Amino acid sequence: MRSSIAVRNVNRTVGTMLGHHVTKSHPYGLPDNTIELTMTGSGGQSFGAFLPAGVTMQLFGDANDYVGKGLSGGRVVVRPAQEARLVAEENVIAGNVIAYGATTGELFLRGVVGERFCVRNSGASAVVEGVGDHGCEYMTGGVAVVLGATGRNFAAGMSGGVAYVLDLDPRLVNTELVDLGPLRPDDETTLRGLLEGHVRWTGSPVAQALLDDWANARERFTLVLPRDYQRVLDVRAEAEAEGLDPDGADVWHRIMEASRG
């Protein structure tokens, strides 16, 4: 099902009631893109909040704070109005606290957003073209891709998930819990897939240019990786290689030991 709707910034939590009925009838969600809503205008607070799997909401315009709050498997896309003449990567497309508490799903945002992007994200994947202060704050899972500048205090309290940041200024990162490094082979696969998704859903020339010059572009990305999170992943991988149950008591004992450094 596809539909086109005009929204204004007084229309809050657009999509949430739809998500409620989808989840009520299909507790595990629907196949990808079963329902696609294309909207125009300005989305109010919490546009696409709690959206479940199988629902895609695409907005041509801009949105307020809390886009994709509690995202639960759906897809949220925000890109400039089709008639806009602005350079997307130099202009704000959405407000603060994007993807707050998201658990699964995808966000593609063609433009810059405000503060606390992906705060407490625990499993969603999000692509954006610039963020304000405190990006990825208290993030516990998922993937964040930033194709532009970050504000100060990036990754403060970030204990899980990963972030890929283009041309990152390390002075803006809070490194109390995270390490910075180059992309690994698996990171390149993940990142390329998200860039391709960003091009598909937003038509981003920034993402397309990076893909077209990947040999050089990949060197411009920095991996932001919580060090304790990586220790847990390493322990689980070693356990699986040994034929152990990664969720078994012995493995959890190893994880606790690794977490203590």
N, C-alpha and C positions, 0 to 999 in steps of 0.2 A: 504494500500500500504506500502511495506517495501523496503528499499534499503540500500546498504552499499557503503560508499564513503570514500576515503582517502583525508585528508586535511593537509595543511601546515600553518605555522603561518603568511604567507603573505595573506592568504585567510580571508579577513575581513568580518564581518557581515554575516557570513554563516547562511543561513536560512531566512534572512530578505525578499528577493525577493519572496521566496516561501510563506512566511506569507502574503505578500502583495496580492498575487493572491488568496490565500485562503480567506482573509478578503473581497476582492473585490467580490468574488462569493458567499461567505457565511458570511455576516456581523456579525452574532452572533456566528460564529465558527462552528466547526464540532464535532461530537461525539468523546469522548475521544479516543485517539490513532488511529484515522482514518488513519493518516499518521505517520509512524515511520521510522526515518532515523538513521542508525547505522554507525558511522564514526570512523576512526582511524587516529592517528597522533596528530598534535598540532593545536588547533584552534586559529585563529588570533583574533584581537580585536573584541569585541562585538559579540562573538559567540552566536547565538540564540536570537539576539536582536528582540524585539517586536513580538515574536512568539505568534500566536493566538491559541485559544482553538482547540483541535483536532490534534495538531501536537506535536510529541515527537522527540527530537533530543538527541541521546545518543552518547557520544564520549568516546572511549577507548584511553586514552593518557593524554593530558593536554591542558590548554588553557591560553590565555593571559588575559588582563584586560576586564572589562565590560561584563562578561558572563551574559546572561539573562537581559541585559539592556532593560528597558521598557517592560518586559515580560507581555504579554496580554492574558494569559489564557493557554498557551502551557506548555510543560514540557521539561526541560533541565537537562540532566544527564551527569556528567563528572566523570570518574573513571579511574584508571591506566590501561595502556596497558595490555592485557591479558598475555603477556610474561614477564611482569615486576616482579622482585623479591623483590622490595622495600616494606616496611611496610607503607601502605597508610597514616595512621593517623600520621605518623612522617615526611611526605614529602608534599611539595607544589604541589597542583593539578591545581590551577588556580590563576590568578593575583589579582589585586586590583579592588575595586568599583564593586563588584558582585551584580547583581540585582538592579542596580541604577534605581530608578524611576519605578520599576515594579508595576503593578496594580493587576494582578491576575496570577494564574498558580503555578507551582511547580519547584523547583530546588533541585537536590540531588547531592551533591559533596563529593565524597569519598576521603578525604584528607584535607589538610590545604590550606587556601587562604590568600591573603594579606590584605591590609588595607581597611577600609570603606566598609566592607561587609554589604549589605542591606541598604546602605545610601539612604534615601528618598524612601525606599520601602513603598508602600501604600496599598498592599493587597496580595502579593504573599506569599507562604510558602516556606521556604528554610532550608535545613539541610546541615551542614558542620561539619568537624571534627577538627576544630581549625581556629582561625582568628587572624589577626594582629591588629594594633591600630585602634581606632575609629569605632569599630563594631556597627552596628545599629544606626549610626549617622543620626539624623533628620528623623528617621523612623516615619511614620504616620499611618501605618496599616500593617496587615499581621502577619505572625508568623516566627520567626527565631529560629532555634534549633542549638546549638553549642555543639558538643560532644568532646570538647577538650579545650585547653587553649585559653584565649582571651588576646589581647594586652591591653594597657592602654586606658583610656577615653571611655570605653564601654558605650553605650546608651546616649552619649552627644546629647542634643537637641531632644531626642526621645519623641514624643508627642502622639503616638498611636501604636496600635498593641501590641504584647507581644513577649518576648524572653524567651526561656528555655535553661539554661546554665548548663552543667555538671561540678561539682566541682568548682564552680565560686569563684574566689578570690575577695571579695567585695571591696578591696582596688583599684581595677582596674576599678571600675564602677564610672561614673559621675552621682551622685544621685540628681542633681539639679531638675530633672523633674520626676524621677522614684523612686519607692519603690521596695525593695527586700523581697521576702517571699517564703514560701513553695508552692508546687503545690496544687491547689484546685481540687475537683473531675472532673470538666469539663476539666481542664488542663491535667489531666492524660489521659483522653480519646483522646484529641487532640494530645498529645505528643506520645502516643502509636501508633496512626494511622500513624503519620509521621515516626516514627522509623520503623514500618512495611513496609512503602513505601520505606524507605531508603534501607532496606534489599532486598526488591524485585528488585529495580532498580540498586543497586550497589553491592549487596552481602556483605555489610559491616559487618565484624566480630565484630566491636565495637558496632554497633546497636543491633546485634543479642545477644551478651553477656548481654546487658542491658535488653533486653526483657526476656531472660532466667532467670534473677535474679531480676525480676521487684520489688518484695517486698522490696529489699534493694536498687535497683537502683533509684527508685523514690525519695528516701530520699536524693540522691546526687544532684538532680536538684534544681536550684533556679529559681523562677519566677521573671522576670524583667518586671514591670508593670508601665506604666506612670500613675501618680496619677490622673491627670485631666481627662484622658481618662476613667479611671474607674468610676469617678464621673458621667460622661455622660452616661456610660452604666447603672449605678445604677438608674439614673433618668428615663431613657427610660424603664427599667424593671419595676419600680414602676408604671409608667404611663400605661404600658400595663396591669399590674395587676388590675389597676383601670378601665380598659376598655377605656382608652383614646387613641387617635391617637398619636403614638410616634413621628410623624412628624408634628403634629399640633402646632398652635401658642402658646398655653398654655404650652406645653411641652418644646418648644424652650425657652420660658421665664424661665422655671425652670432650663434648662441647662445653660443658661447664668448666672443665680444666683449661681448655683453650681460651675461654672467655676471661679467665683470671690472668691471662698473659703468660 
